Amino acid sequence: MGKAMKIIRRSIHVFFKNYHPAASAAALLALPYSVAALLSHSSAISSSSAAVSRRLHAIFEASGFPASSRFFSLLNLRLSQAVLAFASTLPFSLTFLLLAKAHAIQAVNNNPPYRRRPPLSPLSLYPSLLSTYVFAAFATLAANAAIFSLLFLAFSTVEILTLSPANFTLAFSILGIILYSVLLTNTIIACNMAIVIACMEERCSGCVAFLRALVLIKGRAATAIAVALPATLGRVAIEALFRLRVARPGFGASTLCEGLLIGYMYSTLIVVDTVVTCMLYRSCVRSQSQYEGLEAEEKGALHA
């Protein structure tokens, strides 16, 4: 926990050191994506979310899952919201979000202590970021498919062995929540770090960047989760504020101004989260270098 706090403090220092103009420009670049993301989570598209939820419920039921359980009802709701949010924000994610992240990462990379490659413009980094982002999206989809396959096998085994569903549904539901949360959280952290690696390291993008991220966070998952937690809580709080202040009956000039201000807050949080991921990446690289140095010393001592 102490290491995570140190990374967060260093990230905040770097963010404010580069706030004018780098961080503020990155936040403005991310503003269109932020507004689209906040709107996708608001009640304005609840009818579309309900339609997706009904389709997912039918798929769960046809697959043999206990769709009436509270776990799958909650999972169905969250998945439908995530699918709809991803689809509605995809054009903004592939353009404004990636350029904003590239701008923020380059602001960190331009600091001599953190420089890993010669400074490049965000546009020149865009092809690497795009391929990495697309691969990360497929990796997230694969993680969801893997956990659902495991749950399907578990419930099918219970049904084949004619065991009492009432005794096992709750246990498997709790286990499913834990597995799903852990796997998805680690996948998202690896995806975010892969984006940073695609900007920080030369000739490293797509699948290679994602695998490199998995190697770096191996054994450091607890620190990575602790570092990512404040941004996640902040994102949830800003989405709730947007629903409370903007996504409500009645719309005027003041509501529009509030919406843009909350969108800028969301954009700033994206930039801060990107800087935090950069600092986490630097910490992981430093730890890996120290570990490799110790291994080399031990091998040298054994040969001697």
C-alpha positions in Angstrom: 0.0 0.0 0.0 2.9 2.3 0.8 4.3 1.8 -2.7 1.0 2.6 -4.3 0.7 5.8 -2.4 4.2 6.8 -3.5 3.3 6.2 -7.1 0.1 8.3 -6.7 2.0 11.2 -5.1 4.6 11.2 -7.8 1.9 11.1 -10.5 0.1 14.1 -9.0 3.4 16.0 -8.9 4.1 15.2 -12.5 0.5 16.1 -13.5 0.7 19.6 -11.9 4.2 20.1 -13.2 3.0 19.7 -16.8 -0.5 21.1 -16.3 0.1 24.1 -18.5 -0.1 23.4 -21.4 0.4 19.7 -21.8 -2.2 18.3 -19.3 -4.8 20.9 -20.0 -4.5 20.3 -23.8 -4.8 16.5 -23.3 -8.0 17.1 -21.2 -9.5 19.3 -23.9 -8.7 16.6 -26.5 -10.5 14.0 -24.3 -13.6 16.3 -23.8 -15.7 14.9 -26.7 -15.0 11.3 -25.6 -15.9 12.3 -22.0 -19.2 13.9 -22.9 -20.1 10.8 -25.0 -19.1 8.4 -22.2 -21.2 10.4 -19.6 -24.2 10.5 -21.9 -23.9 6.7 -22.5 -24.1 6.1 -18.8 -27.0 8.4 -18.3 -30.7 7.6 -18.2 -31.2 9.2 -21.6 -30.5 5.8 -23.3 -32.2 3.6 -20.8 -34.6 2.1 -23.4 -31.6 1.0 -25.6 -30.0 -0.5 -22.5 -33.2 -2.4 -21.6 -33.3 -3.9 -25.1 -29.7 -5.1 -24.8 -30.4 -6.4 -21.3 -33.3 -8.5 -22.6 -31.2 -10.0 -25.3 -28.4 -10.9 -22.8 -31.0 -12.4 -20.4 -32.2 -14.6 -23.3 -28.7 -15.7 -24.0 -28.0 -16.5 -20.3 -31.2 -18.5 -20.1 -30.5 -20.4 -23.3 -27.0 -21.3 -22.1 -28.3 -22.9 -18.9 -27.3 -20.2 -16.4 -29.7 -19.5 -13.5 -30.8 -16.2 -15.1 -33.2 -15.6 -12.2 -30.4 -15.3 -9.6 -29.4 -11.9 -8.3 -25.8 -12.4 -9.5 -26.8 -12.9 -13.1 -29.4 -10.1 -12.9 -26.7 -7.7 -11.8 -24.2 -9.0 -14.3 -26.8 -8.7 -17.0 -27.4 -5.1 -16.2 -23.7 -4.2 -16.0 -22.9 -6.0 -19.2 -25.7 -4.3 -21.1 -24.5 -0.9 -19.9 -20.9 -1.7 -20.8 -21.8 -3.0 -24.3 -23.9 0.1 -25.0 -21.3 2.5 -23.7 -18.5 0.8 -25.7 -20.6 0.9 -28.9 -21.7 4.5 -28.5 -18.3 5.9 -27.6 -16.2 3.8 -30.0 -15.7 6.5 -32.7 -14.6 9.0 -29.9 -12.4 6.3 -28.3 -10.5 5.6 -31.5 -9.8 9.3 -32.1 -10.0 11.8 -29.3 -9.3 9.4 -26.4 -6.2 7.9 -28.0 -4.8 11.3 -29.0 -5.4 12.7 -25.5 -3.6 9.7 -24.0 -0.7 10.1 -26.4 -0.5 13.8 -25.5 -0.5 13.0 -21.8 2.1 10.2 -22.1 4.4 12.3 -24.2 4.1 15.1 -21.5 5.5 12.5 -19.0 8.0 11.2 -21.5 9.4 14.7 -22.2 10.6 14.8 -18.6 14.3 13.7 -18.6 14.0 11.4 -15.6 11.2 9.4 -17.2 12.3 9.5 -20.9 12.4 6.1 -22.6 12.5 7.2 -26.3 13.0 10.4 -28.3 10.0 12.7 -28.1 7.4 12.2 -30.9 4.2 14.0 -31.8 0.9 12.4 -30.7 -0.1 11.9 -34.4 3.1 9.9 -35.2 2.3 7.6 -32.2 -1.4 7.1 -33.3 -0.9 4.0 -35.5 0.8 2.1 -32.6 -1.9 3.3 -30.2 -4.7 2.2 -32.5 -3.3 -1.3 -33.0 -2.7 -1.7 -29.3 -6.2 -0.4 -28.4 -7.9 -2.8 -30.9 -5.9 -5.7 -29.5 -6.8 -4.6 -25.9 -10.5 -4.6 -26.8 -10.3 -8.1 -28.1 -8.3 -9.2 -25.0 -11.1 -7.7 -22.8 -13.7 -9.6 -24.9 -11.6 -12.8 -24.5 -11.4 -12.3 -20.7 -15.2 -12.0 -20.5 -15.7 -15.1 -22.7 -13.2 -17.1 -20.5 -15.0 -16.4 -17.3 -18.4 -17.1 -18.8 -17.1 -20.4 -20.2 -15.9 -21.4 -16.7 -19.2 -20.5 -15.1 -21.1 -22.4 -17.8 -19.0 -25.6 -17.2 -19.5 -25.2 -13.4 -23.3 -25.0 -13.7 -23.5 -27.7 -16.4 -21.5 -30.0 -14.1 -24.0 -29.4 -11.2 -26.9 -30.2 -13.6 -25.2 -33.4 -14.9 -24.4 -34.7 -11.5 -28.1 -34.0 -10.5 -26.9 -32.0 -7.4 -29.3 -29.7 -5.7 -29.1 -26.3 -7.5 -30.1 -24.4 -4.4 -27.0 -25.5 -2.5 -24.6 -24.6 -5.3 -26.1 -21.6 -7.1 -25.1 -19.2 -4.3 -21.6 -20.6 -4.0 -20.9 -20.5 -7.7 -22.4 -17.0 -7.9 -20.1 -15.7 -5.2 -17.1 -17.5 -6.8 -18.2 -16.0 -10.2 -18.3 -12.5 -8.8 -14.7 -12.9 -7.4 -13.3 -14.5 -10.5 -15.0 -12.0 -12.8 -13.8 -9.0 -10.8 -10.2 -10.1 -10.5 -9.8 -11.2 -14.1 -11.5 -8.1 -15.6 -9.6 -5.7 -13.3 -6.2 -7.2 -14.2 -7.1 -7.2 -17.9 -8.1 -3.6 -17.8 -4.9 -2.7 -16.0 -2.8 -4.6 -18.5 -4.7 -2.9 -21.4 -4.0 0.6 -19.9 -0.3 -0.2 -19.4 -0.1 -1.6 -23.0 -1.2 1.8 -24.3 1.6 3.4 -22.2 4.1 0.9 -23.5 3.1 1.6 -27.1 4.1 5.2 -26.5 7.1 4.8 -24.3 8.9 1.9 -26.0 10.1 1.7 -29.6 8.8 -1.0 -31.9 6.3 -2.3 -29.3 2.6 -2.2 -30.1 -0.4 -4.4 -30.4 0.0 -8.0 -29.1 3.7 -7.3 -28.1 2.8 -4.3 -25.9 0.0 -6.3 -24.2 2.3 -9.3 -23.5 5.0 -6.8 -22.2 2.4 -5.3 -19.9 1.4 -8.8 -18.5 5.1 -9.5 -17.8 5.6 -6.2 -16.0 2.5 -6.5 -13.7 3.3 -10.1 -12.8 3.7 -10.3 -9.1 2.7 -6.6 -8.7 -1.1 -7.0 -9.3 -1.9 -5.7 -5.7 0.0 -2.5 -6.3 -1.5 -2.0 -9.7 -5.1 -2.5 -8.3 -4.4 -0.1 -5.4 -3.1 2.5 -7.8 -6.1 2.2 -10.2 -8.7 2.3 -7.4 -8.8 6.1 -6.9 -9.4 6.8 -10.6 -12.1 4.2 -10.7 -13.9 5.6 -7.7 -13.6 9.1 -9.1 -15.0 8.0 -12.4 -18.1 6.5 -10.7 -18.5 9.7 -8.6 -18.4 11.9 -11.7 -20.9 9.7 -13.6 -23.3 9.9 -10.6 -22.8 13.7 -10.5 -23.6 13.9 -14.3 -26.8 11.9 -13.8 -27.8 14.0 -10.9 -27.1 17.5 -12.4 -27.5 17.0 -16.1 -29.5 13.9 -17.0 -32.7 15.2 -15.5 -36.0 16.7 -16.9 -35.5 20.3 -18.1 -32.6 21.5 -20.2 -31.2 25.0 -20.4 -28.0 27.0 -20.9 -27.0 26.4 -17.2 -27.4 22.7 -17.7 -25.3 22.8 -20.8 -22.5 24.7 -18.9 -22.7 22.2 -16.0 -22.5 19.3 -18.5 -19.4 20.7 -20.1 -17.8 21.4 -16.8 -18.4 17.9 -15.5 -17.2 16.5 -18.9 -13.9 18.5 -18.4 -13.6 17.0 -14.9 -14.0 13.5 -16.4 -11.4 14.4 -19.1 -9.0 15.6 -16.4 -9.5 12.4 -14.5 -8.6 10.4 -17.7 -5.4 12.4 -18.0 -4.5 11.9 -14.3 -5.2 8.1 -14.7 -2.9 8.0 -17.7 -0.1 9.8 -15.8 -0.6 7.3 -12.9 -0.3 4.4 -15.3 2.9 5.9 -16.7 4.3 6.1 -13.2 3.2 2.5 -12.5 5.0 1.5 -15.7 8.2 3.2 -14.6 8.0 1.6 -11.2 7.5 -1.9 -12.7 10.4 -1.4 -15.2 12.6 -0.3 -12.3 11.6 -3.3 -10.2 12.2 -5.7 -13.1 15.6 -4.2 -13.8 16.6 -4.6 -10.2 15.3 -8.2 -10.1 17.2 -9.1 -13.3 20.4 -7.5 -11.9 20.1 -9.6 -8.7 19.6 -12.7 -10.8 22.7 -11.9 -12.9 24.7 -11.4 -9.7 23.5 -14.7 -8.3 24.4 -16.6 -11.5 27.8 -14.9 -11.5 28.4 -16.0 -7.9 27.4 -19.6 -8.7 29.8 -19.7 -11.7 32.6 -18.3 -9.5 
